[in-house]
């Protein structure tokens, strides 16, 4: 019962508080902490995501609540070759 109450309180608190503002590095850390290996991200992937989805960004805020779901959808739409090309471009 205690766990269900805690989940309820966390959900209520998150609906009351505004989305937190994060840097790209904070978003990357938290996203990777929450994700399985096949959804792990890099700064290169985040940079490309921001370029391709500019309409989601009003400033340099990487809100986990606002961006994580669109990021995962975008990430899972990439082929292995596209991910590799993004990695290569960033490392050149």
N, C-alpha and C positions, 0 to 999 in steps of 0.2 A: 504494500500500500504506500509506503514511503516513497518508493521510486516513481510511482505513477503521479503522486502529488508533486514531486520535484520536477517531473517532465511538464506537468501542467503549469507550474509556476514559471519555468523557463520559457515556455511558449507564450504565456501572458506577458512576461517581462519583455520578450523580443517584439511583441506586437505593440507595446507602449513606447519603447525606446526607439529613437531614430536609428537607421542603419549606421554602423560604425564606419569611420573613414580609415582606410588602410592605404599604405604604400604598396607598390607593386611587389616588393620583397615580402611584406607581411601577407599579402594575398597568396603569393606563391608558397610560402611556408605553410599556411593554414590549409590551402587546397591540397598540397601534397600530404599533409598529415592526415587528412580525411579521406584520401583517395587510395584505391588499390594501385598496384604497380602499373597496370596498363593505362591508367589515367594520370600518371605523374606528369608534371609540366616542367618547363624550363623558362628562363627569362626570354629566350628567343621566341618560344611559342606565345608567351604573353604579349610580347611586342608586336608580333604579327596579328594576333587577335585584336589588339587595340587599333591597328591600322585598318583591318578589314571591317571592324564593327564600331567605327567612330561615333555613330549615333548613340551608342550606349554610354559614352563618356562626355559629361558636361565639364569636367575638370580632371585633375589627375587623381581622383579618388578611385580606389580599387575596392569598392564595397563588396564584401563576400556575399552578403544577402542578395545584392542586385546582379552581380556578374557571374557568380559561380555556375549557376545553371546554364546560362547562355554559353559560357566558356566550355563546359562539358559537352554541350550539344555540338558546338563548333569543332572541338577537339576530336570527338568521335566521328565526325564527318570527313576528317582528313585521311588520306591513304598513307601507308607506310612511306611511300616515296615522297609525298608532300612533306611529311614530318622530317624526313632526312634532308630534304632540300632546305627547309627552314633552318635546321641545325647547321648545315654547311655554310649557308649565307652568313649567319651570325658569327661563325668561327673564322671566316675569311677576313 
